[in-house]
Every structure is written in C-alpha cells, then in structure tokens.
Amino acid sequence: MLNSIEKSRKCHGKVDCHSTSSQSSVTGSLPKRRQDLLKWNGWGYKDTEFILNEKLQVELTGTRYKLSGMVLPLLKDWMLNNFNVNLDYVRPAQPEFSAADLPSPVINKPFLEDLQTSGLEHSLDCHDRLFRAHGHTLNEIWALREGSFNRIPDLVAWPTSQVEVMQMVQLANKHNVVIIPFGGGTSVTQALECPSTETRMIISLDTSQMHKILWLDEENLTACLESGVTGKEIEQRLASRGFCLGHEPDSYEFSTLGGWVATRASGMKKNIYGNIEDLVVLVRTVTTRGLLEKSCNAPRTSSGPDLHHAILGSEGTLGVVTEVVVKIRPLPECQKYGSVVFPCFQDGVSCLREVARQRCAPASIRLVDNEQFVFGQALKPENNSLVQSFLDGIKKAYLTRWKGFDINKMCVATLVFEGTLKEVEAQEKRVYETAGKFGGLPAGEENGERGYFLTYLIAYIRDMGLQYGIIAESFETSIPWDRVTDLCHNVKDRLRRECKAMGMQHEPFASCRVTQLYDAGACVYFYFAFCIRGLSDPVKAYEEIESAARDEILACGGSISHHHGIGKIRKKWLKQSISGVGVDVLQSIKRTLDPQNIFGNGNLFDAAVPISKL
Amino acid sequence: MIRAIPSSKFFLHVCAKQSAGWVLGDFCRLVALQLCSSGSIRRAMSFSPKRKGTYEEILHHRSQQSDVGWSLRSYTPPQYRYCSPRRPIDVGTAVLASPIIRHTVLQLSEEDGSSVERLEQEAEAIVKEMGHDLGMGAIRLFAFVLSKAWRRIYKAIYVNSEHLTKLQGLCKDYPVLLLPSHRSYMDFLLMSYVCFAVNLPVPVITAGADFMSMKGVGSLLRKSGAFFIRRQFGSDKLYWAIFTEYVQSLVRNGDAPVEFFLEGTRSRAQKSMGPKLGCLSAALEPYFKGEVADIYVVPIGISYDRLLEETLYAYELLGVPKPKESTSGLLKARHVLSGDYGNIHVSFNAPISVHEYFRAGVDRSVHATLPRYMSSHSVEEVACTQSLAVDVLLQQQKAIVLSPWSLVAAILLQHSQPGGMGVAERSQLEGVGVAELAEEVHWLKLQLENFGGRINWPGGYTTEAILMDTLTVHSDLVSVSNENRVYLKHVDDVKSKNAALDPVTMATAVRHLTLALYRNQLLHVFQNLGLVALVVTGSQENEISLEDLYKKFMFLRNLLCKDFIFRPCDVEKDFNGVLLGMKHTNAIVQENNHILVAPSVNKCTVFMSRMFEPFLVAYWVLCQFLLTHNRASWKIRDIIEGTQGLEAAMLNHGMLHHYEILSLELLSNAVNGLIHCGAICREKAANGNPSLLAKPFELSKVATEIASMVTVPTCDDAAAYVKILAVPLSAKL
C-alpha cells in the first residue's frame, strides 16, 4: 500500500496507479447517457419519487434511501393544509421532448471535422444535449415540465483526462466555439443555461468521465482527484481506504468536485473539514491560454494574491477545472446524530451564537424554524408500532404541557457529531449544556437524522409539489450574527407580503434554517413555496418575489450568496456587492484568460463579447 | 352678564407649563366626585346617534353593561408576533445593557475623563426618570373613571371603524406608531381610552417631562403608558442615546404601539404646526437598520366640538396671565360636570407602511458595514422622514371631522367692511339674526365640502337646528336672545405683562382669539384656495395671467410655510388642483390663460381672502416694525414683543381691526416664515448666541407685496404709527 502511494506520488497524477480504485473508477457514478439513470425533467434518480399510492398516501418509491418504500401518512395533509391545494388539480409534466421539439444544433463544420479527427468522444444526440441545457433552477425545471428551450448546447463532449480537455479547449479556441463546462448539473442559479443570444456553436463539456482518484498521499493526507467525480463517489472510494473528504453539500450525491470549486461550495460538515476553499491544496484549470496551476502542494503560500481564489467561484467563465489536490482526513471512529428543541427561534439563534463564540460547534449544527420543524414532523414515516406512537404522544405532552413549549413557536436544532467516541461524548455534553442555557432540550437522535435526510429528499418533494401546482425553491445568504434573527423574520415577511401583493389568496410556505456557523456570522437558508393556481405566469411571479427577497436580504445586511453563487439570476446585484472597481478587476481577469469569451456561459457579469469569427 | 367659562375653572394658574397639572389634578377630583355621586346623567342623543357612516359611538353603547363590568371586561388586544413579553422595568434594563449605551458611556468617559461608574449612574437615573410603567390596572381604572366623567360632559365619542380591522391585523405583524394630532391635553387619555374600547393594544406614549414633576399624577400617567422626555436636551449625548434607544427598544420588540405627537407640543392655535423629527426618526431607525420588516404609521385626527382649554389657549397665545380663580377645586370640578362639551371625533386614517413609503427612495443596505449600534441616517433617509412627517400631518388634517361651530366661528370673525366694524363687533352690540347666520353657515358648509373638508353634520336636521345645537354647546361664548339674535359674550379686562397692551384691547383679543381657534381648525381645507383668493381679490388689473398668479401663489406659500402645512414638492399640483376646484364652483372665471378679475371677485373669494387676511397683516406689521427700528441684531423675543406692542397701538388707533394678530404664535411663525424667505437671516452673535439680522431691502419687498393684496394702513398713517411706536417701545428696547 505504502509502495503504491510512493509510486503514485512519483507519477504526479498522470496515471492512477492504484489497482482497486482504478477498478472502481471504470464506471463513474454518472454514465454518459445520464437520462438512463436520472430523471430527464426532475431531480435525482429515475426510480425514486414521491407518489400518491392507491390509499392516497404519500409514498417514496425505489430502494435507494432510508425512507424508500415507506409511506408518509402525514405529508399529504400537511400539503393540503399549507397550500390550499386540491388533489384534483394536477399539472402533469409534458411528455419527453423529441428532436423536433428542440432547437436544431448550430454546427461549426471545421470544428466538427477537427473534433472527429481528434477522436474525442462526443454526441449530437438531442437528449444528450437537452440534459445539459439546464441545472435545477425552478424556471429550468418548469421549462422541462411545461415549457420549452430557446437555446441548448449543440454538442456534448466527454473528455476523459486533462490532456483531452486541453485538446478540446484548443480546438474551441481555434474555431471560436463556446464551451460550457458541465459537472453534476445541480446548479440552482441558471449557471448552466445557454445564453439565448449566443450565435456561436456551444459545446457542453461534460466532466463526468474524469472521475479518477489519481493518487492518495497518506503521509500528507492529500489526494489528487479528477474534477468530474461526485461527492458520493469520493466518500465511498476514500472510505474504502479509511479516509474521507468531509465535504457534503446537500447535492453531494450528484455534484462534482469541479463544480464545487467553480461555485465556492460549502459542505454541511464544514465545522470540521472546512468549506471547499479550505479543502483545496492545488487546482489545475485549463484555460484558453494554457494550464493555470501552482508549483507545489505546500499548505499555504505568500506569492501575491492567491490565484486559486480567481478560480474558486469563477462559475465556468475562465476555464475548466480538471484536477484538484484536496486535503483528506482519516474516517471518524464515530458519527452520531442529535437534536435539541428550543421554545422559539430567537432562543435557538442565541444558542448557536454562543456555540460559535465558544467555537465548540460539532461537525454540523443546523437550526430550523417552526415552519420547517412542523414540516419535518409531517415527514415521519408510517408508524406500525403502537408503543412508538404512544411514546411520541408522551414526548409531545411533556414538551407542551410540562415544559410550556408552544407548538406554533418551537423549533429544533439538528446535530451531527464526529470524532472518536470520547470526543463525541465530550462534544455532546458541551453542546447540550450550552443549549440548556437557552431553554433547549435534547430531543433525540431520530429527529436529528430525519432533519438531514430531509435535505436529500427535499428536491424530490419539490417535484411532487409541481405535480399539484405548488412551486418551491430555496435561496441562501450569509450575515453577521446580530442580524440573523431579524433577517429571518424580515425575509419571511417580505415573501408573504409579495405573495399577497400578487393577489395570492393563500399564504405561502416561507421557512428558513441557520445552516452554518462562523465566528462572525452565519449562513441562512430559505425554503419558499406557494400554490400557483390562478397565476398567469407563476415562474415570473416567483422570480419577482425572490428578487424582492434578495433586496430585503441586502437591506438587512446579508450577502448576495453564501454558496449557491451568482449564475445569471443574481448578476444584477454583483456591482452593488463588490463595487464597480471590483467588477472591473474580474472583467480584466476574464479578458486576460479568455479574450475570445470561449467560456461564454455568461455567468457573473456580461463579458464584452468579441466580434464573432463566423 | 359676566359668566365664568367652565373650562377656565380647570386652570387655576396662568402658566401654560403648569396648567397640565391642573387638568389632571382636576381629573383626580373628578374621580372623587364621581365615586360619591350617584349614577350619571345621560344626555339626549338626538344629534349624536350611535352609529353614523363608518363612525361608531364608544362612550354610550354599552347599555347593558355597567362601567365596572366594561372596564373589567376581558381585553385581549392583538400582540406583535415577535414580541418577547417583558415588564416595563425590563425595558429600562435592556436599554442600559444595550450596545449603544455602553458605547456612549465609554466614549463620553474618554472624551471628558469622567468615570464610567458615574456615567452609568447618570444613565440609570435618566432611564428611571424616563420609564413608563404601563399596566392594565391603571388602564382599567382610567376606563372606569373616564367613562363616568366623560359621559357627564360629552354627548358622544365617535371612532371611525373603517381601518380598525386592518389595524388590528397589522398590530400582529408589525410595530405600529400612533400619530394623533395634538390640540388638547385630553388627546393623551383619549387615545388610550379609545384603544382600550376598540380592542387595540394600549400604546406607550411619549410625554413632555413637565408632566412628570406632578406628584401622584406623574406615576399615574406612567402606569397608563407614558414615558417622559425632557423638552430640551440639545447636546446631552447620553440623554439623546438613552432616549433613542428607549424608543427603539419599544419599536423593535413591539411591546405596544408607540404613540407620540409629531408637532412636539399641543397646537394651541388649533392648526397643525411643522413636524418635529426627533422622535419619528428615532422610531424609524429600526426599519432603516433592518431590525424590523416594516413599521406602520397611523395618522389620527382628533377633534373636539368644544375644547376644555379654549380660553386658556387664547390667553397663552397672547402671552398674558389668566385671572386667578377663587373657588375651591372641588367646586370647580362640580361646575365642569355641568358643562356641555359636545362630541369628540377620533379618526384613524389608513395606516401607512413605512416600507412601501420608503421603498423607492431609500437604500437600507448602506448600513450593512457599520455596527448596528452606530446611529446613522443617510441623506435620503432624512429627506424621506421629513416628507413622511409632512404627509402624516396632512393626513391628520384630512381625517379631522370639523364641528359646525368652526363654520360659525369663521363667519363671526369676518369683517363686513374693510376697516369697518365686523360681525364680531356687531354681534356683541346688536347681535346677528339666527336665520342670517344659518344661511351663511350653510353656504360655508357647501364650500367646505367642495374642497374636501369633513364636517359633523347629522342628517335629517335643518341648518338652523344644527346651528342652535352648536350654539348651546358654546353658550359660554355666545348667547341667543329671545328675539332669536346671537350675541357674543363679554370678557373681563385682561392685564398683560407687555406694557404696550392695554386691558380692553386684550379682552377683545381674547374673545377674537377664542373664536379664531375654532376657525383655524378649518383653515387647512382652504389654505390653497385662500392664497389664490388673496391674489385675485387684491388685484388692481382687469385680468391676471396664470403665470403671475402662480408666482404670487408661490410667494405666499413660501411666506406662510410656518403657519400652514404644505408639501413643497406639490406646489404645482396643489395650484392646478385648487384652480380646477375654483373653476368648477365658479369662484374664479378663466379665459385662455388669464383669470378675469371682476367676475372672480365674488362672495367665495372675498370670504376666503378675508379669512386669511389677518395672517398677512401680522406679517406686514412685523416687517414695518423691523424696518422702523434700526438695530444690528435681534433676539426673536424682542421682535415678537415689539411687534405685538405695535399691533396693539395700531388696533387702539383704529388703523387695524384684526385682534387675532396679537397672537404670539402667529408672530413667531411670521419671523420664521421671513427667515425662510430670506428677509431675516440667522447668524451667531459675537458672544456665540444665535441672533437675527433684518434685511431691509427684502423686508420692504415682502411688505409691499403684502400691501398689494390686503388692506393695510396707508402711507398717510405712517407718521401716526411712527409716533405710536416711539412711546411704548422706547422704554422697553
């Protein structure tokens, strides 16, 4: 083993020397024809969805998740009560597009000829192209279900290595063809959308076939990974060697390392492992001017502004991230969920603030508000055990009657502890003690675990909502501690208010959670959903409301985004956020690295487009 | 017959500052009396139905319920959803622990070396002095006592219900600021009473610290929700910080609606005064800083058919001591109980969302990079706050329901002939026929309604009946003889501190000013109309171009900007609006772009210009005073007293006949208006005190302009008034 690592260190990422990992990487978790495994017009695996069974109860199909195959008896009523929907009112998705329904490809013939000669793998298939025309922003999913696309990529390419990416970029540069890098396709900022005004040929560069672990260095606890590998794959493969990366964004089943770098992603367990910018040691990016990389794997350097930070958050506008050296950690001995209930949201925030002050946060700590707490309760699976439901009743009575909790105000913090047994015990003790000072009561592992599962299932639930005329979306921000509670109140109020102003009869579901703790502030994540009956253009309505909510966030002192990024939907606030000079700096980096705007996905800001050679 | 006016019995002592104590002191006596008196005298409600339009009566409607039952009834007002309930004393503790106070204490200690402990003690003392102590006990006690007391003297209290349901809902979602007009001491108790009656949360109220010193009363007021602010604390940083934090703490936590009076003090002249922004900008800061999602501001117009303080105000406006009363307090209270004070109208206007109001003009994100405790208002925020304040005042005016008595007062004050004897004089000597008066009242009522005024005019009665009813209410000012003639009652001679004012003149002035108070209540309806009328009736030409009219209109708006509430940016809109209204009612005749003067000088324009004439006359005398006294610098006090003396002399010599121009408030507004127009300028004297500098050229321009519109003494009189001036003023100045 040691031998092989020595060897891998020498080969410097050119070849994967480790036989086991090379075997497991023969097929990555994402096939080239993704639509065979994943839904073409919704979130996640084809075999997994929430349906109403013949008893008119919500059931999760498939076998992939802990809840799969289970009935969620409370969910339907929760939906009916919160959205004023009617099960007779359904909005079925349109049938799958045929080639005729999609824009015909723009073909740059010389480029295509060169590409064919080069032997790089690619496809002009319309479904391949459609799959890469979107992320999971609400209006994109809506277009798939009920609308259409003006512009989709004209060709999909699957390079299998950095060398092939370099070839692709050279070809594109030569023929003035646009490249849009495509990783997991989980963007929620319209970052993957093809600019409708783009007249050049657009190539979607799918990184999914670059999913190898190139080497692993146990001594320095680093690993070199190709950028197309998904989070789940990374963890599985590292785990087989006794390590982990510890980066778990909510989309980690599908999102890729390259995408994380490109959007400055944040993982649920950042308290132990750090966000993506803390995890990377070295990033290799293929630009039209050549490879941008550092010369060593040193942990920190002072060599002028850190160029990694030009790439982190560049959202595919500067080049393709191909290989990343990341820090890894030994697998923790013990992982444990937990939860604490608080009498009200403000108490919960005060507790989280105190935890951050003491810097004693466990791997993950999240505070969900009352609305989400109630929603979480509605996701409880069917309970066949009388004893269990009896116990649940007693717990509830204890909280509300004995402890004076108001069921309409209480909220819950979910916890993940990681470390050695002893460490976990000590952490638990300290966190529960701190929570006690703010009226918090431990509420068991199961509540905590369900909270985290909800994260992975929420997008599936959204698809079910769309079926019944409910649209839902999430957005996030980061904000100093003293403004967290006010932000949550104000933004939720603004959402309700804007809905009312649009003439909606029923209050929307507006909910938030504090998901990340920092020394100086926190990340707040909002869920927002409403029933679209009676609205002529629901997506436009949604976008206006979200825009108003973002204005409110900025007015409260929050940021433009904590980890989702700018994409296209938040471009209008970039200048306000980083100043005119700041935008100029970004523009000049773009001009230097990509003068022809080959990486022309149009994210962050509008690049000055050169006169087309076509 | 000389009859003491009942309301005067409330106010034993002269000084306005002390009078508050007596009002409330009398209430305590009232309580005592009520508790031993058996049952209350219910009045006939003929003119005061239980419900009219959107207005509901709240004083009598509980026929089955006893006052005890009513005041102890279950009262569950809506509560702000993010309010964490706390005791009043906790507000003070939170204020002392707040970052801004800690920061200010440290900063002050660094600046002048005083110890932190001393400053903290000082802060604690200020908070103690300030703090309210709102409790339901006091509220219920007030509810009980006031029900009894008020039913003796008021026929009805009307509250409009159209916005109440919405307001009740809003109280749950947002902090609310109640901003009533302030024309009587009663406003304060009345608002709390109304809130209790209509199931709104009882407010905490910003009150002047002069109430506080009164023993017993101070703590009673605290218990009913008052917190006390010193009138002057200009540069006291610690006090300022505590005051703003106290208000903001209440707004942020939404403990209760915060009530304060935008005008800062009671408007003794009964017309809105310019807004004071301190309290409003402090209360809005939590919105600007994103600490609350929105704040709702509720303009409320309160009107009384008859003021408890009517004579007191007249005396205060003249700056003269009120004669002492000899009878004991208890007897006075008994006397008050027999008075008839008509109706009260409390009109809630539509709540204004601060968020909607500021949405376009203010970028709140500018506060994102400073710690929250650092107080800072952006330029836009200051401008928008100012504009909101003016709008609230205009809304209050719009909401106010006028009494028919205001019409009567306006008519009685009118002079039939320029320079001749007015109805006021006539009505004292020979009286005015009821029928004649009714006709005039009816005409003025139509004008009022045409220009957007609201008046309490019960349906199904003749004008004469309504007139007789209002004359009865005001029987202390007027009497009706057997021959159906209305007479104005006589007032005792009044002595003034200002030697230039003789007792007979002052007595006439008191009578005139008492009427003017009620006339002033309706002026806002006609303020733009009046200015146009002044220009038209004063014109010597056959026609006036719209352009000239607009210029003169602008001039008058600028000059009178302290006497009336105008939105500066709306000058064109107001001008066009009022012209349209006047054309529709045939008050002016326009051809092409000209107003034809002859047909436009008619009953309406003459009446209106005369109504506003006294204001211009006072401004003119002030200009003359400054022009004839050559001084390097002035104190505002000297200008006002000197002008008042000059006015009195001119009135004595029959050169002027508007006794209301002796009002000190009017003269103070005149000085400020002239400052606004650049005819007087503010500067700092050598010793650092502020002083005023008269600018002769501008002053004479203003005087000439005024003289072109209204009748003022001619040049022939010049010699006379210079002579007049020399005598009384030389001694003083």
HADDOCK unambig.tbl for C-alpha pairs under 7 A between the chains (distance, minus, plus):
assign (segid A and resid 486 and name CA) (segid B and resid 290 and name CA) 6.90 0.50 0.50
assign (segid A and resid 486 and name CA) (segid B and resid 291 and name CA) 5.36 0.50 0.50
assign (segid A and resid 486 and name CA) (segid B and resid 292 and name CA) 6.41 0.50 0.50
assign (segid A and resid 490 and name CA) (segid B and resid 292 and name CA) 6.42 0.50 0.50
assign (segid A and resid 490 and name CA) (segid B and resid 293 and name CA) 4.43 0.50 0.50
assign (segid A and resid 493 and name CA) (segid B and resid 293 and name CA) 6.69 0.50 0.50
assign (segid A and resid 554 and name CA) (segid B and resid 365 and name CA) 5.53 0.50 0.50
assign (segid A and resid 555 and name CA) (segid B and resid 290 and name CA) 6.28 0.50 0.50
assign (segid A and resid 555 and name CA) (segid B and resid 364 and name CA) 4.72 0.50 0.50
assign (segid A and resid 555 and name CA) (segid B and resid 365 and name CA) 4.01 0.50 0.50
assign (segid A and resid 556 and name CA) (segid B and resid 289 and name CA) 6.68 0.50 0.50
assign (segid A and resid 556 and name CA) (segid B and resid 290 and name CA) 4.52 0.50 0.50
assign (segid A and resid 556 and name CA) (segid B and resid 365 and name CA) 6.53 0.50 0.50
assign (segid A and resid 557 and name CA) (segid B and resid 365 and name CA) 5.94 0.50 0.50
assign (segid A and resid 557 and name CA) (segid B and resid 368 and name CA) 4.30 0.50 0.50
